[in-house]
Amino acid sequence: MAASAISTSSHLLLSGASTARPRRPSPLFLSCPIKKHGSTTTTTGPSLTTTTTTIRCEAATVDTASTETKKKSSFEIQTLTNWLLKQEQAGTIDAELTIVLSSISMACKQIASLVQRASISNLTGVQGVVNVQGEDQKKLDVVSNEVFSNCLRSSGRTGIIASEEEDVPVAVEESYSGNYIVVFDPLDGSSNIDAAVSTGSIFGIYSPNDECLADMDEDSSTLDQVTQRCVVDVCQPGNNLLAAGYCMYSSSIIFVLSVGKGVYSFTLDPMYGEFVLTQEELKIPKAGKIYAFNEGNYQLWDDKLKKYMDSLKDPGPSGKPYSARYIGSLVGDFHRTLLYGGIYGYPRDKKSKNGKLRLLYECAPMSYIVEQAGGKGSDGHARILDIQPTEIHQRVPLFIGSVEEVEKLEKFLAE
């Protein structure tokens, strides 16, 4: 009797309720704080207590801003493979180019391993052969060239391969051939190998261009028709590049790439054996206080360049001259310049009338990257990417880095 006398009634009052079920805002949850409306009547007696309380439930919208800023998982990484697939889905590159770039990354992994084990595997020192450039080939030059070539051939997407270490471009045999032209320096800075200083690989990717005409020398008439077509196809200005990049072998293995939509940097994670995205949309500072020139050649430079170099050493009103940093490896010097700003230069001199760096394999790909990062590449007078090659191993002067620094040099050389 006493138990039946005890009753508690709760009323759920939903605001705006109607006979038709209302459409709920999304997302929402029901918040039901207990609110007493009016007076609460309590009757007490010897054996019973009756209490009436009104409760209102209200719909509350979830704060989407806090949901979007959800903490990112520390295990979430983006590999080069995933990044390439996203570029393909976005229509920036096609499936064929994705395969070519994946093959190049595999070649870089193999070369990185060879470089790290060079002393152990007896790959230091010279091979005993002089390449087409008139330079003594290091053992790793030869091996790296073979690794790069094999990876590109096996991809089945490259039609012509041109290497700094080869006399002429190589046409991929028909059973493996594709459409892309890949030019590369398999191991830049190989003279530093024996001292364990940073080195790198540089590459550029073109589509075929039948309109390009190479300046053939007298001996070119003896080349077979396929080889001549290779030479013609490869000789393209840097403006035609579809993609370019480099891989630096140092304390970390860094793979820097551009497919025409900014510059991205990937670092080889030894735990997974994969290149992992570490820097997005790299931008070079507009100016910098670092220069990288081989000043050992100072007396061989023309007076205008000497005057420019002297200006960098002048403390001026700030009391701080530029800092000199020179590794002797284009990839290493360029990577530092890309991150910190400044200028890298390899000018012409009395010994090297046209400079020393190759247009197709080194200057054009690096200029493509620096422009994608907001910098500038010049031969001292003209934009590197506008230069029409006249031969496969053409050399040009190179000044590359922050826009303001390169333009400052151009003004000195134009006086």
C-alpha positions as CSV (number, residue, x, y, z in Angstrom):
1,M,0.0,0.0,0.0
2,A,2.8,2.4,1.0
3,A,4.8,1.3,-2.1
4,S,1.9,2.0,-4.4
5,A,1.3,5.3,-2.8
6,I,4.9,6.5,-3.8
7,S,4.8,7.9,-7.3
8,T,7.2,10.0,-9.3
9,S,6.1,11.6,-12.5
10,S,8.5,13.1,-15.1
11,H,7.3,15.0,-18.1
12,L,9.5,15.3,-21.3
13,L,8.5,18.6,-23.0
14,L,10.1,18.9,-26.5
15,S,10.1,22.4,-27.8
16,G,8.3,22.9,-31.1
17,A,6.8,19.4,-31.1
18,S,4.1,18.6,-33.6
19,T,2.1,15.7,-34.8
20,A,4.6,15.2,-37.7
21,R,8.0,14.0,-36.6
22,P,10.4,17.0,-36.9
23,R,13.6,16.6,-39.0
24,R,16.5,16.6,-36.6
25,P,19.4,19.0,-37.1
26,S,22.6,17.1,-38.0
27,P,24.7,16.4,-36.1
28,L,22.9,16.7,-32.7
29,F,22.7,15.1,-29.3
30,L,20.1,15.4,-26.6
31,S,21.1,17.5,-23.6
32,C,18.8,16.9,-20.6
33,P,19.6,19.2,-17.7
34,I,17.0,19.0,-14.9
35,K,15.2,22.3,-14.7
36,K,12.3,22.9,-12.3
37,H,9.5,25.0,-13.8
38,G,7.0,26.7,-11.5
39,S,6.8,25.3,-8.1
40,T,7.7,21.9,-6.9
41,T,5.0,20.4,-4.6
42,T,6.2,18.1,-1.9
43,T,3.7,16.3,0.4
44,T,5.1,14.6,3.4
45,G,3.4,12.3,5.8
46,P,4.2,9.6,8.2
47,S,4.7,7.0,5.4
48,L,4.8,8.7,2.0
49,T,6.5,11.4,0.0
50,T,5.2,12.7,-3.4
51,T,7.4,15.0,-5.6
52,T,6.6,16.4,-9.0
53,T,9.5,17.7,-11.1
54,T,9.4,19.0,-14.7
55,I,12.4,18.1,-17.0
56,R,13.1,19.8,-20.3
57,C,15.3,18.1,-23.0
58,E,16.8,20.4,-25.6
59,A,18.6,19.6,-28.9
60,A,22.2,20.9,-29.0
61,T,24.3,21.1,-32.1
62,V,27.8,19.6,-32.0
63,D,30.7,22.1,-32.3
64,T,32.0,21.1,-35.8
65,A,35.1,23.2,-35.4
66,S,36.3,21.2,-32.5
67,T,35.6,18.0,-34.4
68,E,37.6,19.2,-37.4
69,T,40.6,20.0,-35.3
70,K,40.7,16.5,-34.0
71,K,44.2,15.5,-33.0
72,K,46.1,13.9,-35.8
73,S,47.4,10.4,-35.2
74,S,51.1,10.2,-34.6
75,F,51.2,7.1,-36.7
76,E,49.6,8.7,-39.8
77,I,52.2,9.1,-42.5
78,Q,52.0,9.8,-46.3
79,T,54.4,7.9,-48.5
80,L,55.7,9.0,-51.9
81,T,53.5,6.2,-53.4
82,N,50.4,7.5,-51.8
83,W,51.2,11.1,-52.7
84,L,51.7,10.1,-56.4
85,L,48.4,8.3,-56.4
86,K,46.7,11.4,-55.1
87,Q,48.3,13.5,-57.8
88,E,47.0,11.0,-60.4
89,Q,43.5,11.1,-58.9
90,A,43.6,14.9,-59.1
91,G,44.6,14.8,-62.8
92,T,48.0,16.5,-62.2
93,I,49.9,13.5,-63.6
94,D,48.8,10.3,-65.5
95,A,49.2,6.7,-64.5
96,E,52.2,6.4,-66.9
97,L,54.2,9.2,-65.2
98,T,53.3,7.7,-61.8
99,I,55.1,4.5,-62.8
100,V,58.1,6.4,-64.1
101,L,58.5,8.4,-60.9
102,S,58.1,5.3,-58.8
103,S,60.8,3.6,-60.8
104,I,63.1,6.6,-60.2
105,S,62.5,6.5,-56.5
106,M,63.4,2.8,-56.5
107,A,66.6,3.6,-58.3
108,C,67.4,6.2,-55.7
109,K,66.9,3.7,-52.8
110,Q,69.3,1.3,-54.4
111,I,71.9,4.0,-55.1
112,A,71.6,5.3,-51.5
113,S,72.4,1.8,-50.2
114,L,75.4,1.6,-52.5
115,V,76.7,4.9,-51.4
116,Q,76.4,4.0,-47.7
117,R,78.3,0.8,-48.3
118,A,80.8,2.2,-50.8
119,S,83.9,1.7,-48.7
120,I,82.7,-1.8,-47.5
121,S,81.9,-3.0,-51.0
122,N,85.1,-1.5,-52.5
123,L,83.2,0.9,-54.7
124,T,85.4,3.9,-53.9
125,G,88.1,5.2,-56.3
126,V,88.1,5.6,-60.1
127,Q,86.9,3.0,-62.6
128,G,89.8,3.6,-64.9
129,V,87.6,4.9,-67.7
130,V,87.1,8.5,-69.0
131,N,83.5,9.4,-69.8
132,V,82.3,11.6,-72.7
133,Q,82.8,14.7,-70.5
134,G,86.6,14.0,-70.3
135,E,86.2,13.1,-66.6
136,D,87.5,10.1,-64.8
137,Q,84.6,7.9,-63.9
138,K,84.3,6.7,-60.4
139,K,83.2,3.1,-59.8
140,L,79.9,4.3,-58.3
141,D,79.3,6.5,-61.4
142,V,79.2,3.4,-63.5
143,V,77.2,1.3,-61.1
144,S,74.7,4.1,-60.4
145,N,74.2,4.7,-64.1
146,E,73.4,1.0,-64.6
147,V,71.0,1.0,-61.7
148,F,69.1,4.1,-63.0
149,S,69.0,2.7,-66.5
150,N,67.7,-0.7,-65.5
151,C,64.9,0.7,-63.3
152,L,63.7,3.0,-66.1
153,R,63.8,0.3,-68.7
154,S,61.9,-2.2,-66.6
155,S,59.2,0.4,-65.9
156,G,58.0,-0.1,-69.5
157,R,57.0,3.6,-69.7
158,T,60.2,5.2,-71.0
159,G,61.1,5.4,-74.6
160,I,64.5,7.3,-74.5
161,I,67.0,7.5,-71.6
162,A,69.8,10.1,-71.7
163,S,72.5,10.0,-69.0
164,E,75.4,12.2,-68.3
165,E,77.6,9.1,-68.3
166,E,76.5,7.9,-71.8
167,D,77.9,9.3,-75.1
168,V,74.4,9.4,-76.7
169,P,70.8,8.8,-75.6
170,V,69.7,5.2,-75.4
171,A,66.4,4.1,-77.1
172,V,64.7,1.5,-75.0
173,E,64.1,-1.7,-76.9
174,E,60.6,-2.0,-78.3
175,S,59.3,-4.7,-76.0
176,Y,59.8,-2.4,-73.0
177,S,59.5,1.1,-74.5
178,G,57.0,3.8,-73.5
179,N,56.6,7.4,-74.4
180,Y,58.6,9.4,-71.8
181,I,62.1,10.8,-72.2
182,V,64.1,10.7,-68.9
183,V,67.4,12.6,-68.6
184,F,69.5,12.1,-65.5
185,D,72.8,12.5,-63.7
186,P,73.0,9.3,-61.8
187,L,75.5,10.4,-59.2
188,D,76.2,14.1,-59.0
189,G,79.2,15.1,-56.8
190,S,80.8,11.6,-57.1
191,S,84.3,13.2,-56.5
192,N,83.2,13.5,-52.9
193,I,82.4,9.8,-52.4
194,D,85.7,8.8,-51.0
195,A,85.4,11.6,-48.3
196,A,81.8,10.5,-47.5
197,V,80.5,14.0,-48.4
198,S,76.9,14.4,-49.6
199,T,76.1,13.4,-53.2
200,G,72.9,13.1,-55.2
201,S,71.0,12.1,-58.3
202,I,69.2,14.6,-60.6
203,F,66.5,13.8,-63.1
204,G,64.1,15.5,-65.5
205,I,61.2,14.0,-67.5
206,Y,60.0,15.2,-70.9
207,S,57.4,14.1,-73.4
208,P,58.6,13.5,-77.0
209,N,59.0,16.6,-79.2
210,D,59.6,16.0,-82.9
211,E,60.0,19.7,-83.6
212,C,63.3,19.9,-81.7
213,L,66.3,20.1,-83.9
214,A,69.7,19.2,-82.6
215,D,72.9,20.8,-84.0
216,M,74.6,17.6,-85.3
217,D,78.4,17.5,-85.6
218,E,80.2,16.0,-88.5
219,D,80.4,12.5,-86.9
220,S,76.6,12.5,-86.4
221,S,76.1,11.3,-90.0
222,T,77.5,8.0,-89.0
223,L,74.9,7.4,-86.3
224,D,72.0,5.1,-87.2
225,Q,68.6,6.6,-87.7
226,V,67.3,5.6,-84.3
227,T,70.1,7.3,-82.4
228,Q,69.7,10.5,-84.4
229,R,66.0,10.5,-83.6
230,C,67.0,10.1,-79.9
231,V,69.2,13.1,-80.1
232,V,66.5,15.2,-81.7
233,D,63.9,14.1,-79.2
234,V,66.0,14.8,-76.1
235,C,67.2,18.3,-77.0
236,Q,64.3,20.2,-75.5
237,P,64.3,23.4,-73.4
238,G,63.5,23.2,-69.7
239,N,60.1,24.8,-70.3
240,N,59.0,21.4,-71.7
241,L,59.7,19.5,-68.5
242,L,56.8,17.6,-67.1
243,A,58.5,16.8,-63.8
244,A,62.0,17.1,-62.2
245,G,63.6,16.3,-58.9
246,Y,66.7,15.1,-57.1
247,C,67.7,12.7,-54.4
248,M,70.3,13.7,-51.9
249,Y,72.4,11.0,-50.1
250,S,73.6,12.5,-46.8
251,S,72.8,12.1,-43.1
252,S,69.2,11.6,-44.4
253,I,68.1,10.4,-47.8
254,I,66.0,13.3,-49.2
255,F,63.9,13.0,-52.3
256,V,62.7,16.4,-53.7
257,L,60.1,16.4,-56.4
258,S,58.0,18.8,-58.5
259,V,55.3,17.8,-61.0
260,G,54.5,21.4,-61.8
261,K,52.3,22.1,-58.7
262,G,54.9,23.2,-56.1
263,V,57.9,21.4,-54.6
264,Y,57.6,18.5,-52.1
265,S,60.3,16.9,-50.0
266,F,60.3,13.2,-48.9
267,T,62.6,11.6,-46.5
268,L,63.5,7.9,-46.6
269,D,62.3,6.2,-43.4
270,P,64.7,3.3,-42.8
271,M,62.1,1.6,-40.5
272,Y,59.6,1.2,-43.4
273,G,62.0,1.5,-46.4
274,E,59.6,4.2,-47.8
275,F,60.0,7.8,-48.7
276,V,57.7,9.8,-46.4
277,L,56.4,13.3,-47.0
278,T,58.1,15.7,-44.7
279,Q,57.8,19.1,-46.3
280,E,54.9,20.5,-48.5
281,E,54.9,23.4,-50.8
282,L,58.5,24.4,-50.2
283,K,59.3,28.1,-50.8
284,I,62.7,29.6,-51.1
285,P,63.2,32.9,-49.2
286,K,63.2,35.9,-51.5
287,A,66.7,36.9,-50.3
288,G,69.5,35.2,-48.3
289,K,72.9,35.9,-46.9
290,I,74.7,32.7,-48.1
291,Y,76.6,32.3,-51.3
292,A,78.1,29.1,-52.7
293,F,80.8,29.6,-55.4
294,N,84.1,27.9,-55.9
295,E,86.3,30.9,-55.1
296,G,89.4,28.9,-56.0
297,N,88.7,30.0,-59.5
298,Y,88.4,33.7,-58.6
299,Q,91.4,34.8,-60.7
300,L,89.9,33.0,-63.7
301,W,86.6,35.0,-63.6
302,D,85.9,38.2,-65.6
303,D,86.1,41.5,-63.8
304,K,82.3,42.0,-63.6
305,L,81.9,38.7,-61.6
306,K,84.9,39.6,-59.4
307,K,83.2,42.9,-58.6
308,Y,80.0,41.1,-57.6
309,M,81.9,38.7,-55.4
310,D,83.7,41.6,-53.7
311,S,80.4,43.2,-53.0
312,L,79.2,40.1,-51.1
313,K,82.2,40.3,-48.8
314,D,81.7,44.0,-48.0
315,P,80.0,44.3,-44.5
316,G,78.2,47.4,-45.6
317,P,75.8,49.4,-43.3
318,S,74.6,46.1,-41.6
319,G,78.2,45.2,-40.6
320,K,77.6,41.6,-41.7
321,P,79.0,40.3,-45.0
322,Y,77.5,37.2,-46.8
323,S,78.5,33.8,-45.5
324,A,80.4,31.5,-47.8
325,R,79.2,27.8,-47.9
326,Y,80.5,25.5,-50.6
327,I,80.3,21.7,-50.6
328,G,81.3,21.0,-54.1
329,S,78.2,18.9,-54.8
330,L,75.4,20.6,-56.7
331,V,72.7,18.7,-55.0
332,G,74.0,19.5,-51.5
333,D,74.6,23.1,-52.2
334,F,71.3,23.6,-54.0
335,H,69.3,21.9,-51.2
336,R,70.7,24.2,-48.6
337,T,70.0,27.2,-50.8
338,L,66.5,26.0,-51.3
339,L,65.9,25.9,-47.6
340,Y,67.8,28.9,-46.4
341,G,67.9,31.2,-49.4
342,G,70.9,32.8,-51.0
343,I,72.6,32.0,-54.3
344,Y,74.6,29.1,-55.8
345,G,76.8,29.8,-58.8
346,Y,79.1,28.0,-61.2
347,P,80.2,30.6,-63.7
348,R,82.2,30.4,-66.9
349,D,85.9,31.2,-66.6
350,K,89.1,31.2,-68.6
351,K,89.4,27.4,-68.2
352,S,85.7,26.5,-68.8
353,K,84.5,28.9,-71.5
354,N,80.8,27.7,-71.2
355,G,80.8,26.8,-67.6
356,K,81.0,23.3,-66.3
357,L,77.5,22.1,-65.5
358,R,75.3,20.3,-68.1
359,L,72.1,22.0,-69.2
360,L,70.0,18.9,-69.7
361,Y,70.9,16.9,-66.7
362,E,71.7,19.5,-64.1
363,C,70.8,23.1,-64.8
364,A,67.3,22.7,-66.4
365,P,65.9,20.3,-63.7
366,M,67.3,22.4,-60.8
367,S,66.0,25.6,-62.4
368,Y,62.6,24.0,-62.8
369,I,62.5,23.1,-59.1
370,V,63.7,26.5,-57.9
371,E,61.1,28.3,-60.0
372,Q,58.4,26.1,-58.6
373,A,59.6,27.1,-55.2
374,G,59.5,30.8,-56.1
375,G,63.2,31.3,-57.0
376,K,65.2,31.9,-60.1
377,G,67.7,30.1,-62.4
378,S,69.8,32.1,-64.8
379,D,73.0,31.8,-66.9
380,G,73.8,35.4,-65.8
381,H,71.8,37.0,-68.7
382,A,68.9,34.7,-69.6
383,R,66.4,32.3,-67.9
384,I,67.8,28.8,-67.9
385,L,64.5,27.2,-68.9
386,D,64.3,29.3,-72.0
387,I,67.6,28.0,-73.4
388,Q,67.2,25.8,-76.4
389,P,69.8,23.0,-76.2
390,T,72.0,22.5,-79.3
391,E,73.7,19.3,-78.1
392,I,73.2,16.5,-75.6
393,H,76.1,17.4,-73.2
394,Q,75.9,21.2,-73.6
395,R,77.4,23.2,-70.7
396,V,76.1,26.5,-69.5
397,P,76.9,28.8,-66.6
398,L,74.5,28.5,-63.7
399,F,73.3,31.0,-61.1
400,I,70.4,29.8,-59.0
401,G,68.6,30.6,-55.8
402,S,66.6,33.5,-54.3
403,V,65.0,35.9,-56.8
404,E,66.6,39.0,-55.3
405,E,70.1,37.5,-55.1
406,V,70.1,36.2,-58.7
407,E,68.7,39.5,-60.0
408,K,71.5,41.3,-58.1
409,L,74.1,39.2,-59.9
410,E,72.5,39.8,-63.3
411,K,72.7,43.6,-62.7
412,F,76.5,43.3,-62.1
413,L,77.0,41.2,-65.2
414,A,75.0,43.6,-67.3
415,E,77.0,46.7,-66.4
